[in-house]
Amino acid sequence: MLYLIYASKEAAIERADEEGKELGFDYWIEDNGIGTRWLTYPAETIDYMWALDVTDYDLDESEESSTVDHYTPLPGPDDD
Amino acid sequence: MHISLDSALGRQRRLNSVGESVLQIAPNAAAAYSLRSLTGGDPKVVRVRRDTDGGAGDNDEQDFTASEVSSGALVAFVGSGNDGFVETWYDQSGNGKDAVQETAGNQPLIVISGTVLTGLDFDGSTSSRTLVAPSVTGLAGSLSIFSVSVRDATGNTVSLSNSSSGGRYFAIQEGGSTSVANPRNTASITVSDSVSGVNRLTFAVTTGATSTSVGANSSAVTTTTDDYGDDFSGSHINQIAIGVLRTASPTGYFNGRINEILVYNSDQTDNRAAVETNINSHYSLF
């Protein structure tokens, strides 16, 4: 798996939106807020960053050089 | 005496009646999800995205009614050899609590390689497939859940939970030899009922922080008085999550097929036998 790490959830979703548009998901075609919007959705990391699974994304050179192959998720209440 | 006898006979007729839908037997559900009709009509049940692997119509979506799922229209839409994914599992209760997954990578399967499944496939071992009905209000006090599934590994079929707190939920977990009710409203407790096999029709009910019961495949319920914190009230529960324990710090993904979920904002113990007779006559679970 490949991930891009973002400082904010908004920035990660912006990249996920970009890929969703590229893939032609219904949310972007119908323009009515209905349907699939993203290929993947960001998850919070243990250090309060946001990891986006970009394994199947069409990445540019800058993004390719920034990917990581793992991250540590934010633990849940049972994991404290 | 005459009235009591008539009432008893009427109840027996209801238990044995053919063609009566689940929501006619036990009306006023808070939410109801299935691929079959639960209303007696032909409701919209599912919205499906097809994956043609880059071919014509890739990622197109379409709504289907219960009769269109069973007639082959759904399979025809997805196409030979392709997979179909569920974007929305429509709520048949009339309350509009549709369960949605906007992220393609997290959508459960309904068609695999051109073959329609009898339930939605959640592969919790390799993915995070879930459906969530957001912005749910009014789930408080006594709560009942019916869950119909086929398990491949331990996981949660449904959770009445909180979108921002990992410590508030009332969930059903299907384990190897037990069906488990897991309420938590500050403190996590569990109550389990022994069950064999992978087919599960699980009923869970809580009437307060010290009263939770669970019963699998029509067996008598097991009850605990362990305290899970506070009675569910107000905005403690604000979503119905399918295929996962919680979405805040997500964990407990289900691995298997989920056929049907019924949620009531009331104690449905009195209707349990009739509801489960209806469900079992359709799915032949036990």
Chai-1 contact restraints between the chains, C-beta under 6 A:
chainA,res_idxA,chainB,res_idxB,connection_type,confidence,min_distance_angstrom,max_distance_angstrom,comment,restraint_id
A,G24,B,N59,contact,1.0,0.0,6.0,A-B,restraint_1
A,F25,B,N59,contact,1.0,0.0,6.0,A-B,restraint_2
A,D26,B,E61,contact,1.0,0.0,6.0,A-B,restraint_3
A,G35,B,E61,contact,1.0,0.0,6.0,A-B,restraint_4
A,T36,B,R49,contact,1.0,0.0,6.0,A-B,restraint_5
A,T36,B,E87,contact,1.0,0.0,6.0,A-B,restraint_6
A,T36,B,E102,contact,1.0,0.0,6.0,A-B,restraint_7
A,T36,B,A104,contact,1.0,0.0,6.0,A-B,restraint_8
A,R37,B,E102,contact,1.0,0.0,6.0,A-B,restraint_9
A,W38,B,T103,contact,1.0,0.0,6.0,A-B,restraint_10
A,L39,B,A104,contact,1.0,0.0,6.0,A-B,restraint_11
A,L39,B,G105,contact,1.0,0.0,6.0,A-B,restraint_12
A,T40,B,G105,contact,1.0,0.0,6.0,A-B,restraint_13
A,Y41,B,T103,contact,1.0,0.0,6.0,A-B,restraint_14
A,G76,B,G166,contact,1.0,0.0,6.0,A-B,restraint_15
A,G76,B,S249,contact,1.0,0.0,6.0,A-B,restraint_16
A,G76,B,T251,contact,1.0,0.0,6.0,A-B,restraint_17
A,P77,B,G166,contact,1.0,0.0,6.0,A-B,restraint_18
A,P77,B,G167,contact,1.0,0.0,6.0,A-B,restraint_19
